[in-house]
Amino acid sequence: MASDVLRSVRELLEQHGKPEREVCLDSENSGLVLGDALEEML
């Protein structure tokens, strides 16, 4: 199944070209950081 998804993505890229910018569709890279967590990281 994963190989079918990768094949579909490759086909889309071939048809439409490379996107102008990267878009993350998950919350891992774009979620809010709680203040307490930020303080601990700093």
C-alpha positions in Angstrom: 0.0 0.0 0.0 2.8 2.5 0.9 4.4 1.8 -2.5 1.1 2.7 -4.2 1.0 6.1 -2.3 4.6 6.8 -3.2 4.0 6.0 -6.8 0.9 8.3 -6.8 3.0 11.1 -5.3 5.7 10.7 -7.9 3.1 10.7 -10.7 1.6 14.0 -9.3 5.1 15.6 -9.1 5.9 14.6 -12.7 2.6 16.0 -13.9 2.6 19.3 -11.9 6.3 19.9 -11.2 7.9 20.7 -7.9 5.9 22.8 -5.5 7.0 26.4 -5.0 7.2 25.9 -1.2 7.1 23.1 1.3 3.9 22.5 3.2 3.8 20.4 6.3 0.5 18.6 6.7 1.2 17.4 10.3 1.1 19.3 13.6 4.6 18.1 14.6 6.3 20.9 12.7 3.7 23.6 13.1 2.0 23.1 16.5 2.0 25.5 19.4 4.7 25.1 22.1 3.4 25.5 25.6 5.1 28.1 27.7 6.2 25.7 30.3 7.8 23.4 27.7 9.5 26.4 26.1 11.0 27.5 29.4 12.3 23.9 30.1 13.9 23.8 26.6 15.6 27.1 27.1 
